[in-house]
Amino acid sequence: MEKVKCGRPVAVIGSYAVGMTIACGHFPAAGETVPGRNFEMMHGGKGSNQAVAAARLGGNVLFAGCVGCDSFGDMCMDLMKEEGITGSYIVRSETGRSTGVGLIYVNEEGENEIVIDLAANEELSAGDIDRMVPALKECSLVLMQLEINMDTVIYTAEKCRELGIPFVLNPAPYRQMPEKLPGLCDYLIPNQTEARLMLGLDARSEISDEEAASRIWEMGAGCVIMTLGADGALIVDKTGMTKVDGIRVNAVDTTGAGDTFCGSFCVALAEGKDTKEAVALAVKAAGLSVTKYGVIQSIPYRKEVDSIG
Ligand code: ADP
């Protein structure tokens, strides 16, 4: 059945990749071949995950990214259709690059080794963003991550600033970014590791979360929301710092929690909720997501989130 979504769209611009997981007794050494089992292929990419989260939370969502002219690219288009997401701004690589892929080995201890080729994702260009401008003008906000070309992220952030469209950035996975980028963000949503890395610190630095969040805010973003795993999230803006507690759940797999958080947060903002209310919704949705295995399978629907009060 056709899903009809109301309200001004949330634009999610970012990556799509296919993740392929295979379990093995031990990781292969150089030159070694080891038997694997339980092969699984799933939708991934932080952009696409966040778009799905936003759609399941009830948002009218537009997703833009670049995929290959291959069956994995078709999987992306199918996913968008299934989730009721507008995919008409997804472009296909013009240079023959494949859709993004991630290869994941999981050993008996549950540790993983991951190799990612962003491939076509890196081709989303300023020109593609320009072609979207009429659609972006109708959007309530734009949400991006750092799994595509950094120049395209900067270009989009500047375009949003010029057009007066709120720009939300999840600086994940962490990459060195130009100094001006935080200042172009209306909302910047790092997790604890990304926040430390953004400050040039070791990922395990003992700086307090409060200090890290304040120092990130001083880099120029309108509002910093630092996610704290089970502890919830810290909000820092010009009015000060607020903490929103996490929900208590039986966590089985936290992969994708940050993506669920970002997508849900943006839907709540698009609905006109204030920052704290939006974080409260995101904390609930992300908390529910860690109670199930996987990423896409674990992203909850609005009904489930609202039912936990
Ligand atoms: P990431 O997934 O990017 O590493 P976090 O671990 O900070 O980010 O998680 C994002 C959000 O997911 C948190 O703000 C919280 O709302 C929720 N969350 C993560 N882990 C748990 C947990 N164990 N229990 C409850 N909520 C969680």
Boltz pocket constraint, residues with backbone or C-beta under 6 A from the ligand:
constraints:
  - pocket:
      binder: B
      contacts: [[A, 191], [A, 192], [A, 226], [A, 227], [A, 228], [A, 229], [A, 230], [A, 231], [A, 232], [A, 233], [A, 246], [A, 247], [A, 248], [A, 249], [A, 251], [A, 254], [A, 255], [A, 256], [A, 257], [A, 258], [A, 259], [A, 261], [A, 282], [A, 283], [A, 284], [A, 286], [A, 287], [A, 288], [A, 290]]
      max_distance: 6.0
